[in-house]
Amino acid sequence: MLVFSRKKDDAIVIGSDIEIKIISIGRDTVKIGINAPRHVTIHRKEIYLAIEEENRKAAAKSINASQLDLIKSLVKKKK
């Protein structure tokens, strides 16, 4: 992990198109602003982890192609 020391209104740049700026510093919080292209998704980590977990659950419940082919063949046999 790369660690920076920054003061209010200081910024760091990631790549050529993402800027992270320190907006304010409080007792227990630091407010940051992020300038990034619209195609870059930005989430708080706890939200990102929740999305990932929901995606894993949905993928586990989905029917794969071979299961779908089996269901189709069973339906055809009953007709």
PyMOL Python script that loads the backbone (N, CA, C, O; Angstrom):
from pymol import cmd

cmd.read_pdbstr("""\
ATOM      1  N   MET A   1       0.854  -1.178   0.000  1.00  0.00           N
ATOM      2  CA  MET A   1       0.000   0.000   0.000  1.00  0.00           C
ATOM      3  C   MET A   1       0.895   1.236   0.000  1.00  0.00           C
ATOM      4  O   MET A   1       1.851   1.335   0.769  1.00  0.00           O
ATOM      5  N   LEU A   2       0.569   2.146  -0.859  1.00  0.00           N
ATOM      6  CA  LEU A   2       1.277   3.417  -0.917  1.00  0.00           C
ATOM      7  C   LEU A   2       0.557   4.393   0.004  1.00  0.00           C
ATOM      8  O   LEU A   2      -0.660   4.546  -0.094  1.00  0.00           O
ATOM      9  N   VAL A   3       1.280   5.050   0.887  1.00  0.00           N
ATOM     10  CA  VAL A   3       0.682   5.969   1.858  1.00  0.00           C
ATOM     11  C   VAL A   3       1.221   7.375   1.612  1.00  0.00           C
ATOM     12  O   VAL A   3       2.428   7.580   1.489  1.00  0.00           O
ATOM     13  N   PHE A   4       0.300   8.343   1.542  1.00  0.00           N
ATOM     14  CA  PHE A   4       0.667   9.744   1.346  1.00  0.00           C
ATOM     15  C   PHE A   4       0.268  10.554   2.571  1.00  0.00           C
ATOM     16  O   PHE A   4      -0.714  10.232   3.240  1.00  0.00           O
ATOM     17  N   SER A   5       1.022  11.595   2.861  1.00  0.00           N
ATOM     18  CA  SER A   5       0.597  12.608   3.821  1.00  0.00           C
ATOM     19  C   SER A   5       0.141  13.803   3.005  1.00  0.00           C
ATOM     20  O   SER A   5       0.895  14.312   2.176  1.00  0.00           O
ATOM     21  N   ARG A   6      -1.078  14.253   3.229  1.00  0.00           N
ATOM     22  CA  ARG A   6      -1.639  15.378   2.487  1.00  0.00           C
ATOM     23  C   ARG A   6      -2.290  16.338   3.462  1.00  0.00           C
ATOM     24  O   ARG A   6      -2.742  15.934   4.534  1.00  0.00           O
ATOM     25  N   LYS A   7      -2.338  17.602   3.095  1.00  0.00           N
ATOM     26  CA  LYS A   7      -3.027  18.628   3.872  1.00  0.00           C
ATOM     27  C   LYS A   7      -4.282  19.021   3.125  1.00  0.00           C
ATOM     28  O   LYS A   7      -4.469  18.651   1.966  1.00  0.00           O
ATOM     29  N   LYS A   8      -5.158  19.788   3.803  1.00  0.00           N
ATOM     30  CA  LYS A   8      -6.388  20.268   3.172  1.00  0.00           C
ATOM     31  C   LYS A   8      -6.040  20.961   1.849  1.00  0.00           C
ATOM     32  O   LYS A   8      -5.080  21.726   1.760  1.00  0.00           O
ATOM     33  N   ASP A   9      -6.835  20.673   0.844  1.00  0.00           N
ATOM     34  CA  ASP A   9      -6.703  21.202  -0.518  1.00  0.00           C
ATOM     35  C   ASP A   9      -5.561  20.583  -1.325  1.00  0.00           C
ATOM     36  O   ASP A   9      -5.387  20.930  -2.493  1.00  0.00           O
ATOM     37  N   ASP A  10      -4.774  19.669  -0.731  1.00  0.00           N
ATOM     38  CA  ASP A  10      -3.768  18.935  -1.498  1.00  0.00           C
ATOM     39  C   ASP A  10      -4.464  17.814  -2.266  1.00  0.00           C
ATOM     40  O   ASP A  10      -5.579  17.415  -1.931  1.00  0.00           O
ATOM     41  N   ALA A  11      -3.801  17.322  -3.285  1.00  0.00           N
ATOM     42  CA  ALA A  11      -4.396  16.268  -4.114  1.00  0.00           C
ATOM     43  C   ALA A  11      -3.332  15.269  -4.533  1.00  0.00           C
ATOM     44  O   ALA A  11      -2.132  15.531  -4.452  1.00  0.00           O
ATOM     45  N   ILE A  12      -3.809  14.112  -4.984  1.00  0.00           N
ATOM     46  CA  ILE A  12      -2.950  13.139  -5.652  1.00  0.00           C
ATOM     47  C   ILE A  12      -3.616  12.799  -6.975  1.00  0.00           C
ATOM     48  O   ILE A  12      -4.825  12.966  -7.132  1.00  0.00           O
ATOM     49  N   VAL A  13      -2.827  12.323  -7.919  1.00  0.00           N
ATOM     50  CA  VAL A  13      -3.338  11.964  -9.241  1.00  0.00           C
ATOM     51  C   VAL A  13      -3.034  10.489  -9.483  1.00  0.00           C
ATOM     52  O   VAL A  13      -1.922  10.025  -9.233  1.00  0.00           O
ATOM     53  N   ILE A  14      -4.037   9.758  -9.972  1.00  0.00           N
ATOM     54  CA  ILE A  14      -3.877   8.355 -10.335  1.00  0.00           C
ATOM     55  C   ILE A  14      -4.028   8.261 -11.843  1.00  0.00           C
ATOM     56  O   ILE A  14      -5.047   8.666 -12.402  1.00  0.00           O
ATOM     57  N   GLY A  15      -3.010   7.729 -12.492  1.00  0.00           N
ATOM     58  CA  GLY A  15      -3.021   7.704 -13.951  1.00  0.00           C
ATOM     59  C   GLY A  15      -3.009   9.140 -14.460  1.00  0.00           C
ATOM     60  O   GLY A  15      -2.411  10.024 -13.848  1.00  0.00           O
ATOM     61  N   SER A  16      -3.662   9.352 -15.563  1.00  0.00           N
ATOM     62  CA  SER A  16      -3.706  10.711 -16.113  1.00  0.00           C
ATOM     63  C   SER A  16      -5.074  11.355 -15.967  1.00  0.00           C
ATOM     64  O   SER A  16      -5.262  12.511 -16.346  1.00  0.00           O
ATOM     65  N   ASP A  17      -6.056  10.596 -15.406  1.00  0.00           N
ATOM     66  CA  ASP A  17      -7.407  11.147 -15.411  1.00  0.00           C
ATOM     67  C   ASP A  17      -8.188  10.994 -14.107  1.00  0.00           C
ATOM     68  O   ASP A  17      -9.397  11.226 -14.090  1.00  0.00           O
ATOM     69  N   ILE A  18      -7.531  10.612 -13.023  1.00  0.00           N
ATOM     70  CA  ILE A  18      -8.216  10.512 -11.731  1.00  0.00           C
ATOM     71  C   ILE A  18      -7.468  11.367 -10.719  1.00  0.00           C
ATOM     72  O   ILE A  18      -6.264  11.205 -10.518  1.00  0.00           O
ATOM     73  N   GLU A  19      -8.197  12.279 -10.083  1.00  0.00           N
ATOM     74  CA  GLU A  19      -7.613  13.149  -9.062  1.00  0.00           C
ATOM     75  C   GLU A  19      -8.378  12.971  -7.758  1.00  0.00           C
ATOM     76  O   GLU A  19      -9.609  12.980  -7.746  1.00  0.00           O
ATOM     77  N   ILE A  20      -7.651  12.811  -6.673  1.00  0.00           N
ATOM     78  CA  ILE A  20      -8.248  12.700  -5.345  1.00  0.00           C
ATOM     79  C   ILE A  20      -7.751  13.886  -4.532  1.00  0.00           C
ATOM     80  O   ILE A  20      -6.549  14.083  -4.354  1.00  0.00           O
ATOM     81  N   LYS A  21      -8.715  14.677  -4.041  1.00  0.00           N
ATOM     82  CA  LYS A  21      -8.370  15.910  -3.342  1.00  0.00           C
ATOM     83  C   LYS A  21      -8.900  15.868  -1.914  1.00  0.00           C
ATOM     84  O   LYS A  21     -10.020  15.417  -1.673  1.00  0.00           O
ATOM     85  N   ILE A  22      -8.090  16.341  -0.966  1.00  0.00           N
ATOM     86  CA  ILE A  22      -8.517  16.436   0.428  1.00  0.00           C
ATOM     87  C   ILE A  22      -9.372  17.695   0.565  1.00  0.00           C
ATOM     88  O   ILE A  22      -8.888  18.807   0.352  1.00  0.00           O
ATOM     89  N   ILE A  23     -10.646  17.513   0.921  1.00  0.00           N
ATOM     90  CA  ILE A  23     -11.584  18.630   1.031  1.00  0.00           C
ATOM     91  C   ILE A  23     -11.563  19.224   2.438  1.00  0.00           C
ATOM     92  O   ILE A  23     -11.477  20.440   2.609  1.00  0.00           O
ATOM     93  N   SER A  24     -11.644  18.349   3.444  1.00  0.00           N
ATOM     94  CA  SER A  24     -11.589  18.823   4.827  1.00  0.00           C
ATOM     95  C   SER A  24     -11.086  17.705   5.728  1.00  0.00           C
ATOM     96  O   SER A  24     -11.164  16.522   5.394  1.00  0.00           O
ATOM     97  N   ILE A  25     -10.570  18.114   6.872  1.00  0.00           N
ATOM     98  CA  ILE A  25     -10.061  17.155   7.851  1.00  0.00           C
ATOM     99  C   ILE A  25     -10.719  17.476   9.185  1.00  0.00           C
ATOM    100  O   ILE A  25     -10.601  18.590   9.694  1.00  0.00           O
ATOM    101  N   GLY A  26     -11.421  16.478   9.754  1.00  0.00           N
ATOM    102  CA  GLY A  26     -12.090  16.649  11.036  1.00  0.00           C
ATOM    103  C   GLY A  26     -11.426  15.788  12.094  1.00  0.00           C
ATOM    104  O   GLY A  26     -10.332  15.260  11.893  1.00  0.00           O
ATOM    105  N   ARG A  27     -12.103  15.655  13.218  1.00  0.00           N
ATOM    106  CA  ARG A  27     -11.550  14.827  14.300  1.00  0.00           C
ATOM    107  C   ARG A  27     -11.406  13.377  13.893  1.00  0.00           C
ATOM    108  O   ARG A  27     -10.335  12.785  14.025  1.00  0.00           O
ATOM    109  N   ASP A  28     -12.499  12.805  13.393  1.00  0.00           N
ATOM    110  CA  ASP A  28     -12.520  11.382  13.064  1.00  0.00           C
ATOM    111  C   ASP A  28     -12.724  11.101  11.583  1.00  0.00           C
ATOM    112  O   ASP A  28     -12.780   9.938  11.184  1.00  0.00           O
ATOM    113  N   THR A  29     -12.835  12.132  10.765  1.00  0.00           N
ATOM    114  CA  THR A  29     -13.103  11.897   9.343  1.00  0.00           C
ATOM    115  C   THR A  29     -12.248  12.792   8.462  1.00  0.00           C
ATOM    116  O   THR A  29     -11.813  13.873   8.859  1.00  0.00           O
ATOM    117  N   VAL A  30     -12.030  12.312   7.282  1.00  0.00           N
ATOM    118  CA  VAL A  30     -11.378  13.086   6.233  1.00  0.00           C
ATOM    119  C   VAL A  30     -12.334  13.074   5.052  1.00  0.00           C
ATOM    120  O   VAL A  30     -12.729  12.003   4.593  1.00  0.00           O
ATOM    121  N   LYS A  31     -12.709  14.231   4.557  1.00  0.00           N
ATOM    122  CA  LYS A  31     -13.566  14.301   3.374  1.00  0.00           C
ATOM    123  C   LYS A  31     -12.675  14.440   2.154  1.00  0.00           C
ATOM    124  O   LYS A  31     -11.786  15.289   2.100  1.00  0.00           O
ATOM    125  N   ILE A  32     -12.938  13.582   1.177  1.00  0.00           N
ATOM    126  CA  ILE A  32     -12.162  13.631  -0.052  1.00  0.00           C
ATOM    127  C   ILE A  32     -13.090  13.863  -1.236  1.00  0.00           C
ATOM    128  O   ILE A  32     -14.261  13.484  -1.209  1.00  0.00           O
ATOM    129  N   GLY A  33     -12.562  14.474  -2.248  1.00  0.00           N
ATOM    130  CA  GLY A  33     -13.286  14.649  -3.499  1.00  0.00           C
ATOM    131  C   GLY A  33     -12.558  13.870  -4.578  1.00  0.00           C
ATOM    132  O   GLY A  33     -11.328  13.830  -4.598  1.00  0.00           O
ATOM    133  N   ILE A  34     -13.306  13.258  -5.468  1.00  0.00           N
ATOM    134  CA  ILE A  34     -12.710  12.450  -6.527  1.00  0.00           C
ATOM    135  C   ILE A  34     -13.203  12.958  -7.876  1.00  0.00           C
ATOM    136  O   ILE A  34     -14.406  13.014  -8.129  1.00  0.00           O
ATOM    137  N   ASN A  35     -12.269  13.323  -8.729  1.00  0.00           N
ATOM    138  CA  ASN A  35     -12.571  13.666 -10.121  1.00  0.00           C
ATOM    139  C   ASN A  35     -12.104  12.510 -10.971  1.00  0.00           C
ATOM    140  O   ASN A  35     -10.916  12.188 -10.999  1.00  0.00           O
ATOM    141  N   ALA A  36     -13.045  11.880 -11.671  1.00  0.00           N
ATOM    142  CA  ALA A  36     -12.718  10.735 -12.521  1.00  0.00           C
ATOM    143  C   ALA A  36     -13.669  10.726 -13.710  1.00  0.00           C
ATOM    144  O   ALA A  36     -14.752  11.307 -13.643  1.00  0.00           O
ATOM    145  N   PRO A  37     -13.274  10.072 -14.796  1.00  0.00           N
ATOM    146  CA  PRO A  37     -14.176   9.955 -15.946  1.00  0.00           C
ATOM    147  C   PRO A  37     -15.465   9.222 -15.556  1.00  0.00           C
ATOM    148  O   PRO A  37     -15.465   8.422 -14.620  1.00  0.00           O
ATOM    149  N   ARG A  38     -16.536   9.489 -16.256  1.00  0.00           N
ATOM    150  CA  ARG A  38     -17.837   8.886 -15.940  1.00  0.00           C
ATOM    151  C   ARG A  38     -17.822   7.360 -16.026  1.00  0.00           C
ATOM    152  O   ARG A  38     -18.586   6.703 -15.318  1.00  0.00           O
ATOM    153  N   HIS A  39     -16.980   6.788 -16.868  1.00  0.00           N
ATOM    154  CA  HIS A  39     -16.970   5.336 -17.017  1.00  0.00           C
ATOM    155  C   HIS A  39     -16.286   4.626 -15.838  1.00  0.00           C
ATOM    156  O   HIS A  39     -16.358   3.402 -15.730  1.00  0.00           O
ATOM    157  N   VAL A  40     -15.632   5.376 -14.966  1.00  0.00           N
ATOM    158  CA  VAL A  40     -14.978   4.791 -13.797  1.00  0.00           C
ATOM    159  C   VAL A  40     -15.996   4.729 -12.663  1.00  0.00           C
ATOM    160  O   VAL A  40     -16.523   5.761 -12.245  1.00  0.00           O
ATOM    161  N   THR A  41     -16.277   3.521 -12.161  1.00  0.00           N
ATOM    162  CA  THR A  41     -17.203   3.390 -11.047  1.00  0.00           C
ATOM    163  C   THR A  41     -16.453   3.606  -9.744  1.00  0.00           C
ATOM    164  O   THR A  41     -15.327   3.142  -9.569  1.00  0.00           O
ATOM    165  N   ILE A  42     -17.102   4.319  -8.836  1.00  0.00           N
ATOM    166  CA  ILE A  42     -16.495   4.624  -7.546  1.00  0.00           C
ATOM    167  C   ILE A  42     -17.507   4.268  -6.466  1.00  0.00           C
ATOM    168  O   ILE A  42     -18.639   4.753  -6.480  1.00  0.00           O
ATOM    169  N   HIS A  43     -17.092   3.415  -5.527  1.00  0.00           N
ATOM    170  CA  HIS A  43     -17.946   3.006  -4.413  1.00  0.00           C
ATOM    171  C   HIS A  43     -17.155   3.059  -3.118  1.00  0.00           C
ATOM    172  O   HIS A  43     -15.937   2.879  -3.112  1.00  0.00           O
ATOM    173  N   ARG A  44     -17.856   3.307  -2.023  1.00  0.00           N
ATOM    174  CA  ARG A  44     -17.230   3.064  -0.718  1.00  0.00           C
ATOM    175  C   ARG A  44     -16.969   1.569  -0.629  1.00  0.00           C
ATOM    176  O   ARG A  44     -17.710   0.777  -1.211  1.00  0.00           O
ATOM    177  N   LYS A  45     -15.934   1.175   0.087  1.00  0.00           N
ATOM    178  CA  LYS A  45     -15.545  -0.240   0.091  1.00  0.00           C
ATOM    179  C   LYS A  45     -16.656  -1.142   0.607  1.00  0.00           C
ATOM    180  O   LYS A  45     -16.872  -2.219   0.051  1.00  0.00           O
ATOM    181  N   GLU A  46     -17.372  -0.731   1.660  1.00  0.00           N
ATOM    182  CA  GLU A  46     -18.427  -1.595   2.204  1.00  0.00           C
ATOM    183  C   GLU A  46     -19.552  -1.803   1.198  1.00  0.00           C
ATOM    184  O   GLU A  46     -20.164  -2.870   1.169  1.00  0.00           O
ATOM    185  N   ILE A  47     -19.830  -0.804   0.381  1.00  0.00           N
ATOM    186  CA  ILE A  47     -20.838  -0.938  -0.667  1.00  0.00           C
ATOM    187  C   ILE A  47     -20.322  -1.867  -1.766  1.00  0.00           C
ATOM    188  O   ILE A  47     -21.060  -2.724  -2.252  1.00  0.00           O
ATOM    189  N   TYR A  48     -19.071  -1.700  -2.156  1.00  0.00           N
ATOM    190  CA  TYR A  48     -18.466  -2.555  -3.170  1.00  0.00           C
ATOM    191  C   TYR A  48     -18.508  -4.021  -2.737  1.00  0.00           C
ATOM    192  O   TYR A  48     -18.856  -4.893  -3.533  1.00  0.00           O
ATOM    193  N   LEU A  49     -18.155  -4.292  -1.486  1.00  0.00           N
ATOM    194  CA  LEU A  49     -18.169  -5.674  -0.986  1.00  0.00           C
ATOM    195  C   LEU A  49     -19.590  -6.241  -0.969  1.00  0.00           C
ATOM    196  O   LEU A  49     -19.789  -7.418  -1.270  1.00  0.00           O
ATOM    197  N   ALA A  50     -20.574  -5.418  -0.621  1.00  0.00           N
ATOM    198  CA  ALA A  50     -21.968  -5.868  -0.623  1.00  0.00           C
ATOM    199  C   ALA A  50     -22.422  -6.205  -2.048  1.00  0.00           C
ATOM    200  O   ALA A  50     -23.113  -7.202  -2.257  1.00  0.00           O
ATOM    201  N   ILE A  51     -22.042  -5.393  -3.012  1.00  0.00           N
ATOM    202  CA  ILE A  51     -22.384  -5.655  -4.413  1.00  0.00           C
ATOM    203  C   ILE A  51     -21.747  -6.963  -4.871  1.00  0.00           C
ATOM    204  O   ILE A  51     -22.400  -7.782  -5.519  1.00  0.00           O
ATOM    205  N   GLU A  52     -20.482  -7.159  -4.536  1.00  0.00           N
ATOM    206  CA  GLU A  52     -19.790  -8.393  -4.907  1.00  0.00           C
ATOM    207  C   GLU A  52     -20.478  -9.618  -4.312  1.00  0.00           C
ATOM    208  O   GLU A  52     -20.630 -10.630  -4.996  1.00  0.00           O
ATOM    209  N   GLU A  53     -20.892  -9.540  -3.056  1.00  0.00           N
ATOM    210  CA  GLU A  53     -21.566 -10.664  -2.403  1.00  0.00           C
ATOM    211  C   GLU A  53     -22.900 -10.970  -3.083  1.00  0.00           C
ATOM    212  O   GLU A  53     -23.228 -12.136  -3.304  1.00  0.00           O
ATOM    213  N   GLU A  54     -23.664  -9.943  -3.413  1.00  0.00           N
ATOM    214  CA  GLU A  54     -24.935 -10.145  -4.111  1.00  0.00           C
ATOM    215  C   GLU A  54     -24.703 -10.767  -5.488  1.00  0.00           C
ATOM    216  O   GLU A  54     -25.474 -11.626  -5.916  1.00  0.00           O
ATOM    217  N   ASN A  55     -23.657 -10.344  -6.178  1.00  0.00           N
ATOM    218  CA  ASN A  55     -23.339 -10.925  -7.479  1.00  0.00           C
ATOM    219  C   ASN A  55     -22.966 -12.396  -7.346  1.00  0.00           C
ATOM    220  O   ASN A  55     -23.355 -13.210  -8.183  1.00  0.00           O
ATOM    221  N   ARG A  56     -22.211 -12.747  -6.296  1.00  0.00           N
ATOM    222  CA  ARG A  56     -21.855 -14.156  -6.074  1.00  0.00           C
ATOM    223  C   ARG A  56     -23.100 -14.990  -5.800  1.00  0.00           C
ATOM    224  O   ARG A  56     -23.237 -16.096  -6.322  1.00  0.00           O
ATOM    225  N   LYS A  57     -24.012 -14.459  -4.980  1.00  0.00           N
ATOM    226  CA  LYS A  57     -25.250 -15.180  -4.681  1.00  0.00           C
ATOM    227  C   LYS A  57     -26.082 -15.382  -5.946  1.00  0.00           C
ATOM    228  O   LYS A  57     -26.615 -16.467  -6.177  1.00  0.00           O
ATOM    229  N   ALA A  58     -26.191 -14.344  -6.756  1.00  0.00           N
ATOM    230  CA  ALA A  58     -26.980 -14.436  -7.987  1.00  0.00           C
ATOM    231  C   ALA A  58     -26.350 -15.442  -8.956  1.00  0.00           C
ATOM    232  O   ALA A  58     -27.065 -16.201  -9.610  1.00  0.00           O
ATOM    233  N   ALA A  59     -25.043 -15.449  -9.048  1.00  0.00           N
ATOM    234  CA  ALA A  59     -24.367 -16.379  -9.952  1.00  0.00           C
ATOM    235  C   ALA A  59     -24.554 -17.818  -9.499  1.00  0.00           C
ATOM    236  O   ALA A  59     -24.682 -18.720 -10.327  1.00  0.00           O
ATOM    237  N   ALA A  60     -24.571 -18.033  -8.202  1.00  0.00           N
ATOM    238  CA  ALA A  60     -24.749 -19.393  -7.678  1.00  0.00           C
ATOM    239  C   ALA A  60     -26.150 -19.915  -7.967  1.00  0.00           C
ATOM    240  O   ALA A  60     -26.347 -21.122  -8.107  1.00  0.00           O
ATOM    241  N   LYS A  61     -27.111 -19.023  -8.056  1.00  0.00           N
ATOM    242  CA  LYS A  61     -28.501 -19.415  -8.294  1.00  0.00           C
ATOM    243  C   LYS A  61     -28.832 -19.553  -9.780  1.00  0.00           C
ATOM    244  O   LYS A  61     -29.851 -20.146 -10.133  1.00  0.00           O
ATOM    245  N   SER A  62     -27.997 -19.021 -10.635  1.00  0.00           N
ATOM    246  CA  SER A  62     -28.329 -19.025 -12.059  1.00  0.00           C
ATOM    247  C   SER A  62     -28.183 -20.422 -12.656  1.00  0.00           C
ATOM    248  O   SER A  62     -27.415 -21.253 -12.171  1.00  0.00           O
ATOM    249  N   ILE A  63     -28.932 -20.648 -13.706  1.00  0.00           N
ATOM    250  CA  ILE A  63     -28.898 -21.927 -14.412  1.00  0.00           C
ATOM    251  C   ILE A  63     -27.825 -21.833 -15.492  1.00  0.00           C
ATOM    252  O   ILE A  63     -27.803 -20.881 -16.272  1.00  0.00           O
ATOM    253  N   ASN A  64     -26.934 -22.826 -15.534  1.00  0.00           N
ATOM    254  CA  ASN A  64     -25.911 -22.796 -16.576  1.00  0.00           C
ATOM    255  C   ASN A  64     -26.463 -23.396 -17.871  1.00  0.00           C
ATOM    256  O   ASN A  64     -27.559 -23.956 -17.881  1.00  0.00           O
ATOM    257  N   ALA A  65     -25.711 -23.279 -18.948  1.00  0.00           N
ATOM    258  CA  ALA A  65     -26.177 -23.681 -20.280  1.00  0.00           C
ATOM    259  C   ALA A  65     -26.508 -25.171 -20.355  1.00  0.00           C
ATOM    260  O   ALA A  65     -27.497 -25.548 -20.985  1.00  0.00           O
ATOM    261  N   SER A  66     -25.698 -26.026 -19.723  1.00  0.00           N
ATOM    262  CA  SER A  66     -25.971 -27.470 -19.805  1.00  0.00           C
ATOM    263  C   SER A  66     -27.258 -27.819 -19.055  1.00  0.00           C
ATOM    264  O   SER A  66     -27.999 -28.700 -19.491  1.00  0.00           O
ATOM    265  N   GLN A  67     -27.531 -27.156 -17.955  1.00  0.00           N
ATOM    266  CA  GLN A  67     -28.779 -27.392 -17.233  1.00  0.00           C
ATOM    267  C   GLN A  67     -29.970 -26.953 -18.079  1.00  0.00           C
ATOM    268  O   GLN A  67     -31.001 -27.625 -18.108  1.00  0.00           O
ATOM    269  N   LEU A  68     -29.823 -25.826 -18.764  1.00  0.00           N
ATOM    270  CA  LEU A  68     -30.889 -25.327 -19.621  1.00  0.00           C
ATOM    271  C   LEU A  68     -31.150 -26.291 -20.778  1.00  0.00           C
ATOM    272  O   LEU A  68     -32.306 -26.538 -21.124  1.00  0.00           O
ATOM    273  N   ASP A  69     -30.099 -26.835 -21.376  1.00  0.00           N
ATOM    274  CA  ASP A  69     -30.265 -27.819 -22.459  1.00  0.00           C
ATOM    275  C   ASP A  69     -30.997 -29.064 -21.965  1.00  0.00           C
ATOM    276  O   ASP A  69     -31.847 -29.605 -22.672  1.00  0.00           O
ATOM    277  N   LEU A  70     -30.677 -29.516 -20.769  1.00  0.00           N
ATOM    278  CA  LEU A  70     -31.342 -30.677 -20.180  1.00  0.00           C
ATOM    279  C   LEU A  70     -32.832 -30.403 -19.988  1.00  0.00           C
ATOM    280  O   LEU A  70     -33.667 -31.250 -20.307  1.00  0.00           O
ATOM    281  N   ILE A  71     -33.160 -29.243 -19.477  1.00  0.00           N
ATOM    282  CA  ILE A  71     -34.571 -28.871 -19.265  1.00  0.00           C
ATOM    283  C   ILE A  71     -35.310 -28.834 -20.605  1.00  0.00           C
ATOM    284  O   ILE A  71     -36.431 -29.331 -20.712  1.00  0.00           O
ATOM    285  N   LYS A  72     -34.685 -28.251 -21.617  1.00  0.00           N
ATOM    286  CA  LYS A  72     -35.303 -28.184 -22.949  1.00  0.00           C
ATOM    287  C   LYS A  72     -35.563 -29.582 -23.501  1.00  0.00           C
ATOM    288  O   LYS A  72     -36.629 -29.832 -24.063  1.00  0.00           O
ATOM    289  N   SER A  73     -34.598 -30.506 -23.349  1.00  0.00           N
ATOM    290  CA  SER A  73     -34.780 -31.850 -23.870  1.00  0.00           C
ATOM    291  C   SER A  73     -35.891 -32.596 -23.133  1.00  0.00           C
ATOM    292  O   SER A  73     -36.634 -33.364 -23.745  1.00  0.00           O
ATOM    293  N   LEU A  74     -36.008 -32.375 -21.821  1.00  0.00           N
ATOM    294  CA  LEU A  74     -37.083 -33.003 -21.053  1.00  0.00           C
ATOM    295  C   LEU A  74     -38.449 -32.488 -21.459  1.00  0.00           C
ATOM    296  O   LEU A  74     -39.413 -33.251 -21.528  1.00  0.00           O
ATOM    297  N   VAL A  75     -38.533 -31.194 -21.729  1.00  0.00           N
ATOM    298  CA  VAL A  75     -39.808 -30.603 -22.159  1.00  0.00           C
ATOM    299  C   VAL A  75     -40.205 -31.152 -23.527  1.00  0.00           C
ATOM    300  O   VAL A  75     -41.382 -31.431 -23.753  1.00  0.00           O
ATOM    301  N   LYS A  76     -39.253 -31.313 -24.438  1.00  0.00           N
ATOM    302  CA  LYS A  76     -39.529 -31.846 -25.772  1.00  0.00           C
ATOM    303  C   LYS A  76     -40.010 -33.288 -25.697  1.00  0.00           C
ATOM    304  O   LYS A  76     -40.900 -33.687 -26.448  1.00  0.00           O
ATOM    305  N   LYS A  77     -39.419 -34.079 -24.787  1.00  0.00           N
ATOM    306  CA  LYS A  77     -39.811 -35.482 -24.648  1.00  0.00           C
ATOM    307  C   LYS A  77     -41.249 -35.626 -24.169  1.00  0.00           C
ATOM    308  O   LYS A  77     -41.936 -36.568 -24.564  1.00  0.00           O
ATOM    309  N   LYS A  78     -41.710 -34.726 -23.340  1.00  0.00           N
ATOM    310  CA  LYS A  78     -43.066 -34.807 -22.787  1.00  0.00           C
ATOM    311  C   LYS A  78     -44.120 -34.424 -23.817  1.00  0.00           C
ATOM    312  O   LYS A  78     -45.285 -34.779 -23.638  1.00  0.00           O
ATOM    313  N   LYS A  79     -43.775 -33.732 -24.859  1.00  0.00           N
ATOM    314  CA  LYS A  79     -44.753 -33.297 -25.880  1.00  0.00           C
ATOM    315  C   LYS A  79     -45.139 -34.381 -26.785  1.00  0.00           C
ATOM    316  O   LYS A  79     -45.948 -34.172 -27.690  1.00  0.00           O
TER     317      LYS A  79
END
""", "prot")
cmd.dss("prot")
cmd.show_as("cartoon", "prot")
cmd.util.cbc("prot")
cmd.orient("prot")
